């Protein structure tokens, strides 16, 4: 491997690197936001609904911005939203049924 190719791989102009950083950062922040949402919903459903509306508005704005930058990254983030929403839904459903049984 030539030294020039290594510097091009870590270059600031590398779109793949920045795309991966964008997706990973967005995955972490969305997971944390959904964890906070599930905690709020278990305490107070009205506040949880307000927080969910805020998350949805932020998600739509983020998808709009990312889609204008790259369709591929927008689709990846949209698919990530769908997967994380299903995981959060089933987790909340499991926790709520456990609380009702106690």
N, C-alpha and C positions, 0 to 999 in steps of 0.2 A: 504494500500500500504506500502510495506516495504521500509525502507530508502535505502537499497542496490539497489532496483529496480529503485528508482529515480536517484541515482548516475549513474546507467548504462544507463539511458535514455539520460542524458546530457553528457555522457562520450565522450572522444575524439575518441574512437574506434567505435562509432555508425555510420554505413554506411548510414543509412536512413537520419539521421540528416544532414550529409555532402552532401548527394544527394539533399536534399531539399534546402540547402544553395546554392549549385552550380546552380540549376535550377533557383532559384529566383534571384540570382546575374546576371545570364546570361540573364534572361528576362529583367531586368532593364537596363543592358548595351546595349542590342540589341535594345530595344525601344528607348533609347537615341540616338544611332547611326543612326537609321532609321529616327528619327526626324531631326537630323542634315542633313542627306541625302536629305530629302524632302525640307528643307530650301535651301540647295545648288542648287538643281535642279530648284527651282523656280527662282533663281537668274541667274544661268548660267548652261545650259544643258551639256556642255562639261565637266566642272568641276564636275558636278553631276555624269556623267558617269564614270569618273576616280575614284571618291569616291565609287561608287557602285562596281566597279571592286575590289577595295581594300577591301570592306566589304565582297564580295563573297569569295575572297581568304582567308580572316581571318575566315569566317564561315566554309569553307571546312576544313581548318586546325584544327579548334576547334572540328568539328564533328569527324574528324579522331582520335584526341586525346581522346575524350569522348567515342567513340565507342570502343577504345582499353581498356578503363577502365570498361565500363559497356554498354552493348547493350541496356538495358532498358533506361538508361539516354540519350544515343545517339538518340534513337527513340523519346523520349519526346522532346529533344532539336530540332531535325529535324522537328517535328510536330509544335513546337513553331515558328520556322523559317517560315514555310509555312503560318501559321495564320498571323504572323506579316507582312509578305510580302503582303498578300492580303489586310490587313487593310491599309498599306502604299500606295499600288497601288490605291485603291478606294479613299483614302483621297487626293492623288495627282491629280487624275482624276477630282475630284470634285473641287479642288482649281484651276486647270488649266482652266476648263470650265467656272468657275466664273470670272476669269481674262479675258478670251476672250470675255465674254458678256459685260464687262465694257467698 
